[in-house]
Amino acid sequence: MSDLKEELHRKLQVGRAGLLSKLEGLSEFDLRRPMTPTGTNLLGIVKHLAGVEYEYLGASFKRPPLETMSWVEDGSLWEGADMWATPDESSEYLIGLYKRACAHGDQTIAELDLQAPGWVAHWPQDRRDTTLGVLLIRMVAETAQHAGHADVVRELIDGRAGPDHDEIGDEAWWREYVAAVQAAADSFATGVHADGPTD
């Protein structure tokens, strides 16, 4: 049976790989375009997570990034600059940045135990002191959350769904499934449901 650190690290690596798989085969336009009312886009997710990896699994343990990120240096990440790719930030650069940040984090995880003390500069003063275990949990959660966003964004772009999509059913099965979901929603569309008026 694997120990806790090993399992957390494994889940982080699975989340990272799942995220990167959602970028495969897309044009620069599709990687960058906002797909939600709040501007969520694939390269922005990768850019954001690169910074979080470098912060939580690097700088917090006196292992600063080996490279600078302009949006961190100028403070514009606090205005959302880490959530989208500018025209001069290539997908190759941002994906490479993320992979380097992950490798940097992996080295931190390998070298320290879960109780190793860390410090997060932007957290409230009374909570800045923390441990690798806490930050590893935070990184697993952050990556899983954004990998889920990437799943939805990719499906909106070209219909490519999650890895178990084809195992669950073929195209006809999915059409029937979506029709059933739509019919259930439609029963509330007029404000009157079979059980009586809806709020």
C-alpha positions in Angstrom: 0.0 0.0 0.0 1.3 3.4 -0.9 2.0 6.0 1.8 0.2 9.3 2.0 2.8 11.5 0.3 3.2 9.0 -2.5 -0.6 8.9 -3.1 -1.0 12.7 -3.0 1.9 13.0 -5.5 0.4 10.4 -7.7 -3.0 12.2 -7.7 -1.2 15.4 -8.6 0.6 13.8 -11.5 -2.7 12.3 -12.8 -4.3 15.7 -12.6 -1.4 17.4 -14.4 -1.5 14.8 -17.2 -5.2 15.1 -17.6 -5.0 18.9 -17.9 -2.3 18.7 -20.5 -4.2 16.1 -22.5 -7.0 18.7 -23.1 -4.6 20.9 -25.1 -3.7 18.2 -27.6 -4.4 18.9 -31.3 -5.9 22.4 -30.9 -5.0 25.5 -32.8 -3.4 28.6 -31.2 -6.8 30.2 -31.5 -8.7 27.4 -29.7 -6.1 27.2 -27.0 -6.5 30.9 -26.2 -10.2 31.8 -26.8 -12.5 32.5 -23.9 -15.2 29.9 -23.6 -17.2 31.1 -20.6 -18.6 34.5 -19.7 -15.6 34.9 -17.3 -13.1 34.3 -20.0 -12.0 30.8 -19.0 -9.5 29.4 -21.6 -7.1 26.5 -21.8 -3.8 28.3 -22.0 -4.8 30.6 -19.2 -5.5 27.6 -16.9 -2.0 26.2 -17.7 -0.4 29.7 -17.1 -2.2 30.0 -13.8 -1.2 26.6 -12.6 2.4 27.1 -13.5 2.5 30.0 -11.1 0.7 28.1 -8.4 3.1 25.2 -8.7 6.1 27.4 -8.5 4.7 29.2 -5.5 3.2 26.4 -3.4 5.8 23.7 -4.2 8.8 26.0 -4.7 9.0 29.5 -3.3 7.1 28.4 -0.1 10.1 26.1 0.7 12.9 28.6 -0.2 13.1 27.1 -3.7 12.2 30.0 -5.9 11.4 29.5 -9.6 14.4 29.2 -11.9 12.8 31.7 -14.3 10.9 34.9 -14.0 7.2 35.4 -14.9 6.4 38.9 -16.1 2.9 38.8 -14.6 4.3 37.9 -11.2 7.1 40.5 -11.4 4.8 43.4 -12.3 2.0 42.3 -10.0 -0.5 42.0 -12.8 -1.4 38.4 -11.8 -3.6 40.1 -9.1 -5.6 41.6 -11.9 -6.1 38.3 -13.7 -3.0 38.4 -16.0 -2.2 34.8 -15.1 -5.5 33.6 -16.5 -5.0 34.3 -20.2 -2.2 34.3 -22.8 -1.0 37.5 -24.3 -0.1 37.5 -28.1 3.6 37.4 -27.3 3.3 34.3 -24.9 3.5 31.3 -27.2 1.7 28.1 -26.3 5.1 26.3 -26.4 6.4 28.7 -23.8 3.4 28.4 -21.4 3.2 24.7 -21.7 6.9 24.4 -21.2 6.7 26.8 -18.2 4.1 24.5 -16.7 6.1 21.4 -17.2 9.2 23.0 -15.7 7.2 24.2 -12.7 5.8 20.7 -12.2 9.4 19.2 -12.3 10.5 21.8 -9.8 7.6 20.8 -7.5 8.3 17.2 -8.0 11.9 17.8 -6.7 10.5 19.6 -3.6 8.1 16.7 -2.9 10.9 14.1 -3.3 13.3 16.0 -1.0 10.9 16.9 1.9 8.6 15.1 4.2 4.9 16.1 4.7 5.7 17.9 7.9 8.5 20.1 6.4 7.7 23.7 7.3 6.7 26.1 4.5 5.6 29.7 4.3 3.1 31.3 1.8 3.9 35.1 1.4 0.4 36.1 0.2 -1.6 34.3 2.9 -2.9 36.2 5.9 -0.2 36.8 8.5 -1.7 34.3 11.1 -1.8 31.5 8.5 1.4 31.9 6.5 3.2 29.2 8.3 2.3 25.8 6.8 3.7 22.4 5.8 4.4 20.5 2.6 1.5 18.2 3.5 -1.0 21.1 3.5 0.4 22.7 0.3 0.4 19.3 -1.5 -3.2 18.9 -0.7 -3.9 22.4 -1.9 -2.0 21.7 -5.1 -3.9 18.5 -5.8 -7.2 20.3 -5.2 -6.2 23.3 -7.4 -5.1 21.1 -10.2 -8.1 18.9 -10.1 -10.4 21.9 -10.1 -8.8 23.4 -13.1 -8.5 20.1 -14.9 -12.2 19.9 -14.6 -12.6 23.3 -16.1 -10.3 22.2 -18.9 -12.6 19.2 -19.5 -15.6 21.4 -20.0 -13.7 24.0 -22.1 -12.4 21.3 -24.4 -15.9 19.8 -24.9 -17.2 23.3 -25.7 -14.5 23.8 -28.3 -14.7 20.5 -30.3 -16.9 18.1 -28.4 -14.0 16.0 -27.1 -15.1 14.6 -23.8 -13.3 12.9 -20.9 -11.3 9.7 -21.1 -14.2 7.5 -20.1 -16.6 9.0 -22.7 -16.3 6.2 -25.3 -16.4 3.5 -22.6 -19.8 4.7 -21.4 -21.5 4.7 -24.7 -21.4 5.4 -28.4 -22.7 8.5 -30.2 -26.3 7.2 -30.3 -26.2 6.4 -26.6 -24.9 9.9 -25.8 -27.6 11.5 -28.0 -30.3 9.6 -26.1 -28.7 10.4 -22.7 -28.5 14.2 -23.5 -32.1 14.1 -24.7 -33.2 12.6 -21.4 -31.3 15.2 -19.5 -32.9 18.0 -21.7 -36.4 16.5 -21.2 -36.0 16.6 -17.4 -34.9 20.2 -17.6 -37.7 21.1 -20.0 -40.3 19.9 -17.5 -39.4 23.0 -15.5 -39.0 25.5 -18.4 -42.5 26.9 -18.2 -42.5 27.3 -14.4 -45.0 24.5 -13.9 -43.8 21.0 -13.0 -45.9 17.9 -12.7 -45.9 18.2 -8.9 -47.2 21.8 -9.1 -45.9 25.3 -9.7 -42.2 25.9 -9.3 -40.5 28.8 -7.7 
